[in-house]
Amino acid sequence: MQQAQRSNGLIQQNGIPALDQVKTLLIDLMRTSEGGASREIALLNPSDLSRLRVLAQAHRCGPLLARATDNGSVLARAQQRGLAVAREAARISSLLSEAGIAHCFLKGLALAHLAYPLPGLRPMRDLDVLIAPTDLARAHALLVSKGGTMAQFADRPVLTSETAKHLPPIHSPDQIIPVELHDRVLSADDRIAPGARQALEAALWSRLRHFPLGRTDVPVPSSAVLLMHLVLHGVHEHELDLGPLYIADIVYLLRYDPPNRSETRALASLLSIDRALRITARLLNPPEAARLADLTGFAPDAAHARPTREELQALLTLPPEGRTDFKLQVDLAQVPVRGRASLFLRRALKGPTVMRARWIEHHGGRRRAPRGLALVAWFYGLRLRQMLKTTRTTPPHARAALLALRDGLDPR
């Protein structure tokens, strides 16, 4: 039986402390989608309200918080940004279409314009564009000729591997936002059923829909394909490191761009992602969880199934700047001691351009960056210090939460 205990004034479930009030409010706001947490937010003291704003901004939830608190200036800036990104997307789509290159915008763009009430409510870090593998090189050359490459990725080879799914990011035509050109929708993952990626891509291309951005009709996936991709991407690929915005994406899609039930059930069965769907449902309020179950046909959870809601929320609210190092630490702990050094070097390895950029970030123009092995030694020293900082700032229960998530996804 699940045991609860009290620690520092917070109820613990299976050793996972309940979130503090600020983090709880942010997640509740993402669950309700219509500002249902507004009353509680209004009762916060100035210090906690300031902390909530910082937390929301770090997790790309700032515009949704601004909407809930009637912060017009933040909303206006977010909407201006959303419109600027939309213009870039329309231009990219026009360029690719004129060149005869089939393409589809993934995730953020479709959500912003078809699920969220205002495009600016759904911030985007980049534009993800799926291209057929045979056209990938041509699409890359075309867009690089308009916007150019990004200096921080200059050392990466312009190709995809068996595990990677997109090329190094490049600039959009007016250098408004990075663009990632994909030749597949999912990375390699042995927890995903064999053939799932190919099945999802076949469904995507066969069920494309278009929506107008200015004078351009932009192609995006059907709502059912979008839902399946969001779940696989958020739970399997990112292990919930996308933050609380993952909840809002699912909620807004279910409410305002609802997938077709028969199409969604057929896809869910074909992809065999019941585990990821059940994990997602644990994060939702009962009406949305029931809607997701009805759409996809997954079986209800057993009582007290792990990972628990508390464990999942702990992962969603990890500090964004430490997520990569946190996962690396967990991975290092799961391999034999003799293999840890090589794993660290593989995962932390960067090219000289990136290492010099990190040097400049830390020293400005005051000191010239070293060369060769001296630069490598400095960079790896920096990475080790960053990992030690992550160890100090990451809640001690987070590792158990991530391991529980991985166990919950393991098909064996």
N, C-alpha and C positions, 0 to 999 in steps of 0.2 A: 504494500500500500504506500502511496505517496506520502511522505512525511513532511510536515511543516514545522519550522522552528523560527524563533525571533532572534534577530541579530542587529544591533545598532538601530533599533526602532523599526526595522523593515522585516516583513515576513519573507522567509526563505522557503523555496520549494526545491527539494532534492539538492540542497546546498547552493542553489542559485538565488541570490538576493533579489527581491523585487526592485524594479527600477525606482529611482527617486522621482519626486513629483514632476520635475521639469522634463525628464525623458519620457515619463508616462504621458504627459500632456501632448508632447510632440507626436508620439505614436497614436494616441487617441485622435488627434487632429487628422492624421493621415487616414485613419480608419473611417472617419465619418464623412470626409470629402466635402461637406457643406458647412464647415465651421462649427460642428457640434460641441467642440471644446471651448468655444469662445467665452462662455460664462466663467469657466474655471481659470482661463487665461487672464481675464479681467481682474480676478482676485489675487493674482500674484503680486508679491512685493517688488519694488523696482529692481532689486538685485537679481531675483529669479527671472523676472521678465527679460532683463538684459542677457542673462545666461541662455534663456530659451531662444532669443533672437540669434545669438552667436551659434548655438547648436543647430538651429534650423538652417542658417546660412551654410554651415559646414557640410550639411547633408543635402543641399540643394532643395530645401523645403521653404526657403525664405519667402517666395511669392505666395505660397499657400498660407503661411502664417500672416503675411501682410493682408491677405484677403479676409482672414478671420478677425483681424484687429482693425480693419478699415484704415490701413496705412496706405494712403493714396499715392504718395511719392514713390514708395518702393514698388507698388504695382505698376505705376506708369513706366518706371525704368525697365521693369521686367517685360512689359509688353513691347516697349521699343526694341529691346534685345530680341524678343521672339519674332517680331516682324522683320528685323534685319536678317536673322537666320533663315526665315521663310523666303526672303528674296534671293539669298544665296542658293537655297535648295532649288528654287524655280530655275535659276540660271544654270545650275549643274544639270538638272533634268533636261533642259533645252539643249545644252551642249551635247549630252550623251545621245539624246533622241535624234538630233541632226546628223550625228555620226553613225546612226544605225546601231547603237549599242543598247541592248536590252538591259534594264536596271530596275531596282526596287529599293526604296528607302525603308530602312528597318527601324523598329522600336520608336524612338523619341519623336520623330516628325509626325508619324501617324497619330500617336497618343496626343501630342500637343494640339493638333488641329481637328481631330475627330472625336476624342474622348473628353478632353478638358474644356471647360467653358471658354477659356481664353488661352491662346497659344503661350503667352508669357508665363502662365502658371506652371508650366512644365519645362524647367531649364534643361538645356542640352549642352554637354561638354564637347560633343562632336556630332557630325552627321555620318551615319553608317549607311553605306550604299552597297547592295549586293549586285555583283556583276557575274555573268557567266565566265567560267575559267578561261575559255578561248578568247574572250574579249578583254581580259583583265589588263594585260600589258598596254593595249591600245587605249583603254579608258584612263589608265594612269598617266600615260604620256600626254594625252589631251588635257587633263586637268592640271598637270604640272606646268604645262605651257601657259596656263591662265593664272594660276595662283602661286605656283612655285613649291619647292620642298621646304620642310621645316628643319632648321639647323640642328636641333637637338636629336633628330633621328637620322642624321647624315651617315652615321656609321652602320646603320642597319641595311642588310641586303634587300634589294627590291624584289622580293619573292616571298611566297608562302611556303610553309613546311607542312608535314603531316599533322603537326599539333597546332600550328597557328592558323588563323582563319582570315586574316586581313593583312594588307601591306602596311608598311610604316605610314603614319598619318602625314597628310600633305595639307597645304593651305587651300581654303576655298578661293574662288576667283578674286574676291575683294579682300581676302585674308581676314574674314570676319570670324571664322570658326574652322577648326581642323576637320578634315574629311578622311574617313577610313573606308577604303575600298575592299570589300569582302569577296572572296570566291566561294565561301560556304557560310552557312548561318551558325554553325556550332563548331567548337573545337573538339578534338578527340577526347572522349571520356568513356572509359569502360563501364561506367555505371549507367550509361544510356544504352537502351536496347540496340543490338546490331541493326543497321539499316535505318535507324530513326532519323539521322540527319538527311539522308537521301529522300526519305518519305516526306519529311517536313519541307524540304526544298521543292519537291515535285508538287506538293499541295500549294506552296507559295506561288510558284510560277503559273499554275493552272487556275488560280483563283485571285489573280491580281485585281485590284480596284484602283480607280483614279479619283483624285479630288483636285479642285482648282486652286492654284496659288497664282493670283494675278491672271495672266493669260496662258498659263501653262498648266496642263493636267499632269499631276505628279503621281507616279505609281507607288502603291503601298500594299502590304499584305491584307488579306481579308481579316476581319475581326477574330475569327476562330484561329487562324494561323498566328496572328499577333499574340493572342492569349497563350497558345502553346509555346511560342518562342519566348515570351516573357518569363514563363515558369521555368523552362529549361535553362535559359540564360541566367536568371536570378538565383535559382536554387542550386542547380548542378554546376554551372560554370563559375559563378561568383560566390557561391556558398553564403548568400545574403550579405555580402559586403557592399551591396549597392545602397544600403541604408534604408531608413523608413520610407523613402520615396517609392520603393518597390510596392509597399502596401497601397499607396495612393494610386499608382499605375493600375493595379488590378481592380481597385474599387471603381475608379472612374471608367475603366473599360467596361466592366460589368454593368454599370448603371447607364452610361450614355452612348456607348458604341457596342451594344450587346451582341455577342456572337450567335450565329445560327446554331440551334441545339443539335440537330442531326449531324451537321458538319463537324461540330466540336466533339461530339461523342465518338464519331468515326475516327477522328484524328487522335483523340486521347487513347483509344483502344489500339490504334496502329502504333503509336509511339511508346506505349507501356510506361506511362509516367505517373502512375497512381501515387507512388511515394512522394514525389515532388508536389503533387496536387494536394495531398493530405497535409503536408508541411505548410504549404501556402494557406490552406483553410484555417489552420490553427492561429494564424496571424490576423484573421478577419473577424469582424463582428458577425453574430449569428445569421442575419439576413443574407449577407454576401457569401458567407461560408456555405449556406444552404443553396444559394444560387449557383455557386461554383460546382458543388456536388451534383446538382441537377443537370447542369450543362455537360459535365464530363463523365458522369456515371461512376465516379470512384466510390469505393466502399467506405463507410464511416470509420473513424479511428476507434481503436480499442481504448478503454479508459486508461488515463495516465500514460498515454504513449509518449515515447521520447523520439526526437527532442521535444521537450515541453515548450509551451508558449513562453515561459520565462527564459528558457535557454535561447530560443529564437530571437527574442527581444534583446537579449544581451549581445548577440551577434550584430543585430541591426544597428545598434547604437555605439559600436566601437568607434574610436576616433579615426576619421578617414585617413589622416596622415600616417597612421601606424599599421594599417590593415595588411599591407604587403609583408612587412617585417613580422607581424604576428603570425601570419600563415606560414612563413618560412620557418619560424621557430617551432611551430607545431609539426611541420614536415620533418625538420631535423630530428626532433625527438622520436619520430616514428621509424627512422632508419638506423641500422647498426652504426656503432661509433666510428668504425673505420670508413664508413661512407659519407660521414657528415661534412668533412672538409671539401670533398669534390662537389657535393650538392650545393654547399654554400657558394663555392666559386662559380658554378654554372648559373645559379639563380641571380647572383649579385654582379656577374660579369657585365661590364659596359664598355663601349668603345671610347677612344680617346676624346672625341668631341663631347660626349656626355660628362666624362671625368673633368675635362677643362671647364665645362659649364658649371659643375658643382664647385670647383675651386673659385671661380669668379663670384658665385653666389655667396661664398663664405669670406672671401678676402677682398672683393671688389677689384679695383685697379691698383691696389696698394702694393701687391706682390705679384711677380710674374709666376705663372704656373710652372711647376717642374716638368721634366720630360721623362719618358721611358718608365723604368721600374720605380723611380722616385714618385711619379704621379700615381702609379698603380698602388704602391704601398700606402700613400696618403689616402687614396680613395677607399681602399678596403678598411683602413683604420676608421675612416668616417662612417662606413657602413656598420662596422662592429659597434661603434658608439651609438649609432641610431638604434640598433637592435637592443642594446642595453637599456636605452631610454624607453623603448617600447615595452620591455619587460617590466619596467617600473610603473608605467602609466596604464598598462592593460589590466583590467580586473582579473584577479586570480582564477575566477570561475570560467573565464572566456574559453580557455583551452578545453575544458570539459564540455562546454556547449558546442564547440566546433567538432569535437570528436563524436558527440552524440548525433550531430547533423550528418556527419559522414557515415556513421553506422546506420542511421535511418535511411540513407540513400543506397546503401550497399545491397545489391540484388541477391547476394549469396545467402 
